[in-house]
Amino acid sequence: MPPEANAPQGRTPGLLDRSAAAWLALGVSCALTIALAQYVATHLDTRAQDRFMIGTEVARNQLLSRMRAYEQVLRGGAALFAASEHVDRKEWHDYVAALDLDDGLPGIQGIGFAEVIPASRLDEHHAAVRSEGFPGYSVHPPGARDPYTSIVYLEPFIDRNLRAFGYDMYSEPVRREAMSRARDSGQAALSGKVTLVQEDGRNTQPGFLIYLPVFDRQIDTRDVGGRRTALLGYVYSPFRAHDMMRSIFADGLRNAIVELFDHYPDDANLLFASSPARHDARHTVTHAVEVGGRNWVVRFSSTAAFEADSQSAEPMLILVGGSALGVLLFTILRTNAVHRRRMQAAANSLAASRDEFRALVENVPGVVFRCQVGAPWPVIHIGQSVEALTGATADEFVSGAVSFADFIEPEDIPRIEQAIRDAADKQTSYEVEYRMLGGDGAVCWVSERGRVHADALGRDLWLDGVIVDISALKHAEETMRSLAFVDTLTQLPNRRFLLDRLRQGLANSRRHGHHGALLFVDLDHFKAVNDAHGHEAGDELLCEVASRLRQCVREGDTVARLGGDEFVIMLEDLGDSSTEAFAKGTVITDKILAALNQPFEVGSATLQSTPSIGLTCFSGEDDSAESLLRRADAAMYRAKAGGRNRVETSAASALALPAGQRSARS
């Protein structure tokens, strides 16, 4: 018996196995290649990140070390005051000159002493300093305050620093906060971002200052109260941020762009940036640095040169070489699996699947389609039911004679494009409603649901979806919405709509300061009309009353029916005062009284039904729409009690009017 006799029914011996082996070999080789390339790329990136972080840590420590050195210089200045009975100008000059800061600690703008001056000693202070050879000296900026501070020593006492002589730093809020913190803590305090008085308007840089308090040795300074009493002044240093940072990183950070922020990263808090241009850095490290009781944030971003040096061709070489080897192996194995019978079987199976899919598509409610992703969405495949929706045949769509965009309302197209694009970016399906022009020329509402298909590289291939006519649903929704807010008899807004408009009116009054009025209208003896002529006549009368009320008010006013024979009218924007609003409101109530006092022709009968009207004015100070409605209702009942066919004003509105206008009108 030949070997084929033992083979399973419908299977060629060995062919399927060899085909599976080809695909398996290709899959394994591709997976190994991608995994190895990713591993190498990740390893190289990790090494670069570690190298970058080490460099930034060194730079951070360098900055922190320099700031501590600056702080130590100030402590030396404070020690000079502690050791000397009186530090004069020459002694301060000699001390600062001996520090040789330009060589030892470059970047510092100067070292100074600011004296605390009680307001009672200001004139004495002026006289003392002027006697030292500064006849034009005075504490500035001018103005009465207590205490004053004045920069009396500042070395080097040349160039920019001369502008700071006599400046009262305690008069400026940012400096004052740091000075108060230094005084109360007894420690060095760093200020926030400021513009130094040394700036001359050219090449202005962000600045900051460090303060160290100097206390009277004879007073106990172990608590805050003692330190405040003993405060003599401050040893301080001003810094121009750019000059300081450039001195700290004088050798340059070839691998990083440095940004220094005060308190937290924000453009408004930026003190220094080593490069004005920003780019999407591959490596970014942020360090918090505490200096003088204040937080700085230093952000290091890798430079393009560093990122270029860190790149390697190894992952790409692995990817290309491994892919080539996998394809070669697959080709060898797959060639042995080619067989005419299997190709024919595959073709037959594909044809059967196509027919089954077509039958399925044609039986799906709505229009199933496949088209290109971008507008005007040329069609690749579409169901025959599209003809019932648009009037154009499926062949016209597929041939390109027409496209979806030809039938969509133009203003809806951007919204559809945005929904498709958002879904494609998130790799999810989308659903959007829009209007289409039907085959009979009528506009109908449709709902489209679909999904963008992309290849492995994320490139859009096609769009699959289904379109369903939802015109009936939209009509039903519109009908329900109308029933919720409209009185079915008079077609006027109902109570729910009125309360919503009242809340909007009160909000507008609060926002713009305008006044308005609310009228509560109730028909007199309406029950007698129903009893004598029947409810149909009563309904016709209500409709006629609604019509006359609409004619009596302005186009933007709201006329609503609460139920029965009760109507409410909201009049907005009647003026900037309650008096003006009342005057304009009474003009409209006069029209309403006159209009409703005219006879009503209902069928063959002539009916008479006068109104009782309650009037109340409102503004943004009113509590709520409900309370406003109750005020108008109460005024209407007073009109009823007062004899009907008249207008009564609410107590709140009447109190705002001249005495001669507070009486009811009939």
DRENMARVO-964807 format. One record per residue (C-alpha): x, z, y; residue in three letters. Coordinates in steps of 0.02 Angstrom, whole numbers, padded with zeros to 5 digits, always signed. Example, Ala and Ser with C-alpha at 12.3 -4.5 7.8 and 13.67 -1.06 7.14 Angstrom:
+00615+00390-00225Ala +00684+00357-00053Ser 
This chain:
+00000+00000+00000Met +00074-00046+00171Pro +00113+00098+00293Pro -00022+00041+00417Glu -00155+00089+00289Ala -00115+00272+00314Asn -00123+00260+00504Ala -00272+00333+00596Pro -00418+00215+00634Gln -00385+00114+00794Gly -00205+00168+00820Arg -00049+00060+00805Thr +00087+00161+00717Pro +00222+00227+00834Gly +00170+00133+00991Leu +00073+00274+01073Leu +00211+00397+01033Asp +00344+00288+01112Arg +00237+00266+01269Ser +00210+00451+01285Ala +00396+00481+01262Ala +00433+00362+01407Ala +00317+00452+01524Trp +00378+00621+01466Leu +00558+00571+01494Ala +00518+00506+01668Leu +00420+00662+01712Gly +00556+00781+01650Val +00696+00685+01737Ser +00599+00676+01901Cys +00555+00861+01892Ala +00734+00910+01856Leu +00799+00796+01994Thr +00678+00864+02123Ile +00709+01045+02069Ala +00898+01023+02077Leu +00890+00935+02247Ala +00777+01072+02316Gln +00890+01208+02246Tyr +01045+01132+02325Val +00954+01104+02492Ala +00888+01283+02490Thr +01059+01352+02447His +01143+01255+02587Leu +01008+01308+02710Asp +01026+01491+02657Thr +01213+01483+02683Arg +01189+01408+02856Ala +01060+01541+02898Gln +01175+01681+02841Asp +01320+01610+02942Arg +01208+01595+03094Phe +01140+01773+03077Met +01316+01845+03062Ile +01367+01755+03221Gly +01214+01816+03317Thr +01243+01995+03257Glu +01419+01988+03326Val +01352+01919+03491Ala +01218+02055+03499Arg +01349+02191+03472Asn +01458+02110+03604Gln +01315+02118+03730Leu +01271+02298+03684Leu +01453+02350+03695Ser +01473+02274+03868Arg +01315+02359+03932Met +01376+02526+03867Arg +01541+02495+03955Ala +01448+02463+04118Tyr +01350+02623+04090Glu +01512+02718+04061Gln +01581+02655+04227Val +01428+02730+04313Leu +01457+02894+04223Arg +01632+02894+04296Gly +01557+02872+04470Gly +01436+03016+04440Ala +01582+03121+04380Ala +01673+03085+04543Leu +01527+03162+04640Phe +01524+03309+04521Ala +01710+03341+04545Ala +01718+03320+04733Ser +01640+03426+04870Glu +01608+03270+04972His +01639+03090+04920Val +01674+02988+05077Asp +01674+02801+05096Arg +01864+02783+05073Lys +01866+02891+04918Glu +01726+02785+04842Trp +01820+02625+04887His +01980+02688+04807Asp +01888+02741+04649Tyr +01804+02571+04623Val +01963+02476+04665Ala +02057+02576+04534Ala +01934+02519+04400Leu +01992+02338+04421Asp +01820+02277+04362Leu +01853+02092+04388Asp +01981+02095+04248Asp +01916+02238+04141Gly +01727+02215+04153Leu +01685+02048+04237Pro +01503+02010+04275Gly +01462+02168+04372Ile +01402+02134+04550Gln +01466+02300+04616Gly +01457+02488+04603Ile +01366+02586+04735Gly +01289+02751+04784Phe +01112+02768+04853Ala +01076+02930+04944Glu +00905+03016+04938Val +00849+03055+05116Ile +00697+03164+05157Pro +00593+03091+05296Ala +00635+03240+05405Ser +00821+03196+05398Arg +00806+03009+05427Leu +00863+03013+05610Asp +01007+03130+05567Glu +01058+03010+05427His +01054+02860+05545His +01165+02951+05670Ala +01291+03003+05537Ala +01314+02828+05465Val +01321+02746+05636Arg +01457+02866+05687Ser +01563+02796+05543Glu +01576+02630+05635Gly +01411+02547+05591Phe +01312+02550+05755Pro +01179+02430+05690Gly +01145+02528+05531Tyr +00966+02578+05485Ser +00870+02608+05324Val +00765+02456+05279His +00634+02393+05248Pro +00549+02482+05395Pro +00397+02592+05369Gly +00349+02774+05350Ala +00376+02852+05177Arg +00451+03007+05100Asp +00580+03012+05031Pro +00692+02867+05079Tyr +00841+02806+04983Thr +00981+02709+05062Ser +01128+02614+04989Ile +01271+02696+05085Val +01418+02647+04973Tyr +01434+02482+04882Leu +01599+02409+04826Glu +01663+02279+04844Pro +01590+02294+05020Phe +01600+02106+05057Ile +01500+01944+05046Asp +01333+01966+04958Arg +01345+02155+04947Asn +01339+02173+05137Leu +01153+02125+05131Arg +01116+02279+05025Ala +01191+02406+05148Phe +01052+02526+05201Gly +00922+02453+05080Tyr +00791+02578+05019Asp +00776+02531+04834Met +00644+02666+04805Tyr +00524+02567+04915Ser +00511+02427+04784Glu +00400+02464+04631Pro +00512+02393+04492Val +00667+02481+04557Arg +00566+02640+04592Arg +00508+02649+04410Glu +00688+02644+04345Ala +00749+02768+04477Met +00609+02891+04435Ser +00647+02874+04249Arg +00833+02907+04280Ala +00792+03059+04389Arg +00671+03138+04264Asp +00778+03104+04109Ser +00948+03136+04187Gly +01009+02981+04095Gln +01053+02803+04144Ala +00899+02693+04170Ala +00888+02504+04169Leu +00765+02420+04288Ser +00649+02276+04252Gly +00678+02098+04314Lys +00702+02089+04504Val +00776+01977+04637Thr +00927+02065+04712Leu +00937+02088+04900Val +01111+02010+04884Gln +01032+01840+04851Glu +01047+01717+04996Asp +00919+01588+04937Gly +01051+01475+04859Arg +01074+01479+04671Asn +00956+01629+04658Thr +00967+01716+04489Gln +00860+01847+04403Pro +00934+02019+04426Gly +00923+02198+04365Phe +01003+02366+04403Leu +01066+02518+04309Ile +01042+02689+04390Tyr +01126+02856+04350Leu +01064+03010+04447Pro +01181+03125+04542Val +01122+03307+04554Phe +01168+03458+04660Asp +01282+03565+04551Arg +01209+03725+04623Gln +01033+03692+04553Ile +00979+03711+04371Asp +00937+03537+04303Thr +00884+03583+04127Arg +00702+03536+04158Asp +00614+03395+04250Val +00565+03504+04398Gly +00744+03561+04422Gly +00810+03384+04413Arg +00686+03324+04543Arg +00737+03466+04660Thr +00924+03441+04632Ala +00927+03251+04653Leu +01055+03195+04783Leu +01058+03010+04747Gly +01102+02876+04620Tyr +01261+02793+04563Val +01205+02617+04521Tyr +01261+02440+04485Ser +01167+02279+04525Pro +01186+02130+04408Phe +01152+01946+04426Arg +01094+01905+04250Ala +01172+01732+04237His +01342+01790+04301Asp +01342+01940+04184Met +01292+01845+04027Met +01418+01706+04061Arg +01555+01836+04078Ser +01505+01919+03914Ile +01502+01753+03820Phe +01643+01674+03917Ala +01715+01597+03759Asp +01546+01519+03726Gly +01429+01521+03578Leu +01454+01349+03505Arg +01325+01379+03371Asn +01184+01460+03470Ala +01080+01449+03626Ile +01055+01623+03700Val +00896+01679+03789Glu +00882+01855+03862Leu +00709+01925+03901Phe +00657+02086+03987Asp +00538+02189+03878His +00462+02047+03776Tyr +00486+01857+03756Pro +00392+01768+03894Asp +00443+01639+04023Asp +00401+01763+04162Ala +00522+01890+04086Asn +00667+01769+04058Leu +00830+01839+04127Leu +00953+01711+04058Phe +00957+01553+03955Ala +01123+01475+03907Ser +01039+01304+03902Ser +00890+01248+04008Pro +00837+01122+03875Ala +00740+01186+03725Arg +00725+01103+03556His +00640+01142+03392Asp +00781+01246+03320Ala +00801+01258+03132Arg +00870+01436+03142His +00806+01568+03262Thr +00851+01753+03264Val +00778+01882+03382Thr +00864+02049+03415His +00797+02200+03509Ala +00925+02285+03621Val +00892+02452+03708Glu +00990+02478+03868Val +00960+02623+03985Gly +00794+02670+03907Gly +00724+02493+03924Arg +00703+02359+03791Asn +00780+02187+03801Trp +00747+02046+03679Val +00890+01926+03641Val +00839+01764+03555Arg +00972+01655+03474Phe +00924+01476+03428Ser +01038+01360+03331Ser +01111+01214+03425Thr +01093+01034+03370Ala +01281+01030+03338Ala +01271+01180+03221Phe +01124+01105+03127Glu +01214+00939+03111Ala +01370+01025+03043Asp +01261+01120+02917Ser +01181+00962+02847Gln +01243+00892+02682Ser +01213+00730+02588Ala +01217+00821+02421Glu +01027+00844+02400Pro +00993+00661+02441Met +01130+00601+02324Leu +01059+00709+02185Ile +00883+00645+02220Leu +00933+00462+02224Val +01050+00472+02074Gly +00929+00573+01967Gly +00783+00460+02013Ser +00883+00304+01967Ala +00932+00380+01800Leu +00752+00431+01764Gly +00685+00259+01807Val +00816+00176+01697Leu +00773+00288+01549Leu +00587+00261+01576Phe +00608+00072+01583Thr +00702+00069+01418Ile +00575+00176+01329Leu +00422+00098+01408Arg +00476-00081+01364Thr +00465-00037+01180Asn +00285+00023+01204Ala +00216-00139+01278Val +00091-00217+01159His -00042-00350+01188Arg -00177-00262+01087Arg -00160-00101+01186Arg -00161-00198+01350Met -00322-00284+01297Gln -00399-00118+01244Ala -00350-00046+01412Ala -00429-00193+01501Ala -00590-00174+01403Asn -00595+00011+01438Ser -00565-00019+01623Leu -00707-00145+01630Ala -00826-00025+01544Ala -00776+00116+01662Ser -00803+00002+01811Arg -00979-00043+01754Asp -01021+00139+01722Glu -00956+00189+01893Phe -01054+00050+01978Arg -01215+00105+01891Ala -01181+00285+01941Leu -01148+00238+02123Val -01306+00135+02139Glu -01411+00281+02076Asn -01340+00410+02197Val -01460+00451+02341Pro -01389+00378+02500Gly -01254+00247+02529Val -01092+00272+02431Val -00940+00185+02506Phe -00752+00165+02506Arg -00670+00103+02664Cys -00508+00105+02762Gln -00471+00267+02855Val -00463+00208+03036Gly -00605+00143+03147Ala -00695+00022+03136Pro -00680+00073+02951Trp -00672-00096+02861Pro -00765-00080+02695Val -00680-00093+02525Ile -00835-00054+02421His -01012-00004+02467Ile -01178+00024+02378Gly -01321-00101+02390Gln -01431+00031+02473Ser -01337+00002+02636Val -01453-00145+02671Glu -01604-00029+02682Ala -01511+00081+02805Leu -01431-00049+02919Thr -01511-00217+02878Gly -01341-00290+02832Ala -01300-00330+02651Thr -01160-00252+02549Ala -01074-00423+02540Asp -01070-00434+02730Glu -00983-00265+02739Phe -00855-00306+02603Val -00816-00478+02676Ser -00780-00401+02846Gly -00923-00490+02935Ala -00985-00318+02992Val -00913-00143+02989Ser -00980+00034+03007Phe -00932+00042+03191Ala -01053-00101+03227Asp -01201+00013+03185Phe -01142+00183+03253Ile -01189+00243+03427Glu -01028+00220+03529Pro -01026+00397+03601Glu -01029+00470+03423Asp -00875+00373+03363Ile -00743+00492+03437Pro -00827+00641+03354Arg -00826+00552+03185Ile -00642+00504+03204Glu -00597+00683+03246Gln -00690+00753+03095Ala -00602+00630+02978Ile -00431+00664+03055Arg -00453+00854+03044Asp -00506+00843+02862Ala -00360+00728+02820Ala -00236+00848+02901Asp -00308+00995+02801Lys -00332+00890+02642Gln -00515+00941+02633Thr -00679+00849+02635Ser -00777+00828+02796Tyr -00961+00821+02845Glu -01025+00748+03008Val -01195+00698+03078Glu -01217+00550+03195Tyr -01336+00413+03247Arg -01345+00238+03175Met -01441+00082+03226Leu -01560+00039+03083Gly -01608-00134+03023Gly -01772-00125+03121Asp -01678-00087+03283Gly -01727+00097+03282Ala -01599+00236+03295Val -01591+00353+03146Cys -01492+00510+03109Trp -01374+00511+02958Val -01260+00639+02876Ser -01093+00578+02811Glu -00986+00675+02689Arg -00819+00609+02627Gly -00636+00638+02592Arg -00475+00546+02637Val -00364+00502+02489His -00176+00501+02518Ala -00023+00458+02415Asp +00114+00580+02366Ala +00200+00556+02534Leu +00043+00602+02630Gly +00003+00425+02688Arg -00183+00385+02700Asp -00245+00263+02568Leu -00434+00253+02586Trp -00590+00351+02627Leu -00727+00389+02499Asp -00895+00456+02553Gly -01085+00449+02552Val -01208+00423+02696Ile -01383+00500+02688Val -01527+00465+02808Asp -01581+00634+02881Ile -01699+00569+03016Ser -01849+00659+02940Ala -01751+00822+02931Leu -01697+00805+03113Lys -01877+00772+03165His -01935+00926+03070Ala -01800+01033+03152Glu -01850+00970+03324Glu -02033+01008+03288Thr -01991+01184+03231Met -01884+01213+03385Arg -02026+01155+03496Ser -02152+01268+03409Leu -02036+01417+03435Ala -02030+01400+03625Phe -02187+01304+03680Val -02368+01360+03692Asp -02462+01235+03583Thr -02620+01235+03690Leu -02552+01212+03867Thr -02379+01142+03819Gln -02305+01272+03936Leu -02155+01379+03885Pro -02208+01533+03788Asn -02158+01717+03804Arg -01995+01696+03706Arg -01938+01552+03815Phe -01988+01646+03973Leu -01887+01801+03927Leu -01736+01693+03894Asp -01754+01608+04064Arg -01778+01778+04148Leu -01615+01842+04074Arg -01526+01685+04134Gln -01606+01704+04306Gly -01548+01885+04321Leu -01372+01836+04267Ala -01368+01697+04398Asn -01431+01818+04531Ser -01292+01941+04489Arg -01163+01802+04494Arg -01218+01715+04654His -01310+01853+04749Gly -01471+01752+04761His -01646+01829+04755His -01799+01766+04664Gly -01979+01814+04627Ala -02090+01835+04474Leu -02279+01803+04481Leu -02398+01873+04349Phe -02562+01775+04354Val -02718+01832+04262Asp -02885+01738+04272Leu -03033+01841+04333Asp -03187+01851+04218His -03112+01728+04094Phe -03204+01813+03952Lys -03368+01771+04037Ala -03321+01587+04033Val -03288+01595+03846Asn -03450+01689+03814Asp -03557+01572+03920Ala -03479+01403+03880His -03383+01428+03718Gly -03199+01436+03674His -03173+01248+03686Glu -03223+01254+03869Ala -03109+01405+03891Gly -02964+01308+03815Asp -02996+01160+03931Glu -02999+01280+04078Leu -02832+01354+04027Leu -02755+01180+04016Cys -02820+01137+04189Glu -02753+01302+04259Val -02583+01263+04182Ala -02584+01091+04265Ser -02627+01163+04437Arg -02493+01297+04422Leu -02361+01166+04385Arg -02415+01069+04539Gln -02397+01224+04650Cys -02216+01264+04610Val -02051+01178+04631Arg -01974+01066+04499Glu -01844+01194+04444Gly -01966+01341+04431Asp -02033+01402+04264Thr -02220+01415+04224Val -02257+01502+04059Ala -02410+01562+03965Arg -02396+01733+03885Leu -02560+01718+03790Gly -02746+01723+03826Gly -02774+01696+04012Asp -02605+01769+04067Glu -02476+01657+04152Phe -02306+01701+04224Val -02208+01601+04353Ile -02022+01629+04386Met -01958+01570+04555Leu -01766+01564+04569Glu -01648+01545+04718Asp -01774+01597+04853Leu -01639+01662+04971Gly -01499+01784+04999Asp -01612+01934+05036Ser -01770+02012+04967Ser -01859+01980+05133Thr -01824+01794+05123Glu -01873+01790+04940Ala -02037+01880+04976Phe -02079+01762+05118Ala -02051+01607+05012Lys -02138+01685+04863Gly -02295+01722+04965Thr -02302+01540+05021Val -02313+01488+04839Ile -02441+01624+04796Thr -02549+01559+04939Asp -02543+01386+04862Lys -02589+01457+04692Ile -02735+01557+04763Leu -02799+01404+04853Ala -02777+01291+04701Ala -02862+01409+04577Leu -03006+01448+04695Asn -03060+01265+04683Gln -03197+01233+04553Pro -03148+01169+04380Phe -03243+01021+04303Glu -03249+01057+04116Val -03358+00934+04023Gly -03525+00931+04110Ser -03504+01106+04183Ala -03426+01163+04346Thr -03334+01327+04320Leu -03258+01453+04440Gln -03116+01569+04389Ser -03010+01652+04522Thr -02838+01731+04491Pro -02769+01906+04512Ser -02582+01892+04550Ile -02443+02020+04540Gly -02286+01978+04640Leu -02115+02059+04620Thr -01947+02005+04688Cys -01786+02020+04590Phe -01599+02012+04613Ser -01444+02043+04507Gly -01474+02231+04521Glu -01626+02227+04406Asp -01599+02306+04237Asp -01682+02185+04117Ser -01805+02043+04097Ala -01929+02158+04010Glu -01931+02286+04152Ser -01953+02146+04280Leu -02102+02079+04182Leu -02179+02252+04174Arg -02164+02270+04364Arg -02255+02106+04392Ala -02387+02153+04262Asp -02417+02321+04348Ala -02437+02234+04516Ala -02563+02113+04439Met -02668+02259+04373Tyr -02670+02333+04547Arg -02736+02166+04609Ala -02874+02179+04477Lys -02913+02355+04529Ala -02913+02307+04712Gly -03054+02182+04691Gly -02976+02028+04604Arg -02938+01858+04680Asn -02792+01932+04774Arg -02604+01963+04770Val -02521+02133+04748Glu -02335+02165+04772Thr -02235+02283+04662Ser -02174+02444+04739Ala -01990+02393+04723Ala -02021+02230+04817Ser -02130+02312+04950Ala -02000+02442+04997Leu -01878+02305+05044Ala -02001+02229+05170Leu -02047+02271+05349Pro -02192+02392+05359Ala -02311+02259+05423Gly -02290+02152+05267Gln -02318+02283+05131Arg -02508+02271+05115Ser -02591+02167+04979Ala -02662+01996+05022Arg -02824+01920+04957Ser 
